[in-house]
């Protein structure tokens, strides 16, 4: 508030009038069962034509992802949600390194 001229001029009275009580969200006991999403923007256009950032957070694990978007259309958001979810699940489920005592070589 100290750095916001508008809040200082209004003495923050308008914000106090519209405050409500926060209510906790019941979180399901399973990863990726409940997500929070938000769009940030429009921001200055990047070299690749992106003007928005979509953020996705899993409520259970608190895993957060952010991805650039060129627009905020339903199709763009759905495509990015699918991509972010798929890539995140792949990162979690498939390890980058693993060891095994089983010999996978095919012998002829």
Helices and strands as residue ranges (DSSP letters): H 5-10, H 13-17, E 35-41, E 52-58, E 64-69, H 74-93
